[in-house]
Amino acid sequence: MSSDHPRTAWTQGDGKTVGVIAQEGGCGKASASVLEQSASVVKIELLETLPLDKQMCTMDIRFPALTVQLNEPLGERTVALTSRQEQK
């Protein structure tokens, strides 16, 4: 995650839905998944999937809002965001 990337998280509805801002660019596609849920922290990974094949892509950067589902409401737990890229 770049240093200027938004680090925003929020809850929706009953608190089991957590929203985050991801980053994607060009031909990349962002997704979010829950890596861990404990009594004190929820770890969410932001993944940008890039195509394996070389292709013409725009050079724009987008910040889509994504959501993940938790087993229990977020409550006072800390949200820890990590990010990575992979090619598929």
C-alpha positions in Angstrom: 0.0 0.0 0.0 1.5 3.3 -0.9 1.9 5.9 1.8 -0.8 8.2 0.2 -3.3 5.3 0.0 -6.5 5.9 2.0 -6.6 3.9 5.3 -10.3 4.1 5.9 -12.6 1.4 7.4 -16.2 1.6 8.5 -19.0 -0.7 9.5 -22.4 -1.1 7.8 -25.7 -2.5 9.1 -25.3 -4.7 12.1 -21.5 -4.2 12.3 -20.6 -7.5 10.7 -20.0 -5.8 7.3 -16.7 -3.8 7.2 -16.0 -1.5 4.4 -12.5 -0.5 3.3 -10.9 1.5 0.5 -8.7 -0.5 -1.8 -6.3 0.6 -4.6 -6.2 -0.6 -8.2 -4.8 0.7 -11.4 -4.7 0.1 -15.1 -5.7 -3.5 -15.7 -5.6 -4.4 -12.0 -8.6 -5.5 -10.0 -8.9 -5.1 -6.3 -10.5 -7.5 -3.8 -10.6 -7.7 0.0 -10.6 -10.8 2.3 -10.6 -11.4 6.1 -7.3 -13.1 7.1 -8.0 -13.3 10.8 -10.7 -12.5 13.4 -9.8 -12.5 17.1 -11.2 -10.8 20.2 -8.9 -7.8 19.7 -8.2 -7.5 15.9 -9.6 -8.1 12.5 -6.9 -8.5 9.8 -8.1 -7.6 6.3 -6.0 -8.1 3.2 -6.4 -5.9 0.1 -5.3 -7.8 -3.0 -4.7 -6.2 -6.4 -4.8 -8.9 -9.1 -2.9 -8.1 -12.3 -3.2 -10.0 -15.6 -0.4 -12.4 -16.6 -0.6 -11.4 -20.2 0.9 -8.1 -21.3 -1.8 -5.8 -22.6 -2.6 -2.2 -23.1 -3.9 -0.7 -19.8 -4.8 2.8 -18.7 -2.4 4.4 -16.2 -5.2 5.5 -13.9 -5.3 4.7 -10.1 -8.7 3.9 -8.6 -9.8 3.6 -5.0 -12.8 1.3 -5.0 -14.9 0.8 -1.8 -15.0 -2.9 -0.9 -16.7 -4.8 1.9 -16.0 -8.0 3.9 -18.2 -10.0 6.2 -17.3 -10.8 9.8 -18.5 -13.6 12.0 -19.4 -11.1 14.8 -19.9 -7.3 14.8 -16.6 -5.4 14.7 -17.3 -3.6 18.0 -14.1 -2.1 19.6 -11.7 -4.4 17.7 -8.8 -2.9 15.7 -8.9 -3.3 11.9 -5.4 -4.1 10.5 -5.0 -3.6 6.7 -2.3 -5.3 4.6 -2.0 -5.2 0.9 -0.2 -7.2 -1.9 -0.3 -7.7 -5.6 -0.4 -11.0 -7.6 -0.6 -11.9 -11.2 -3.2 -14.4 -12.5 
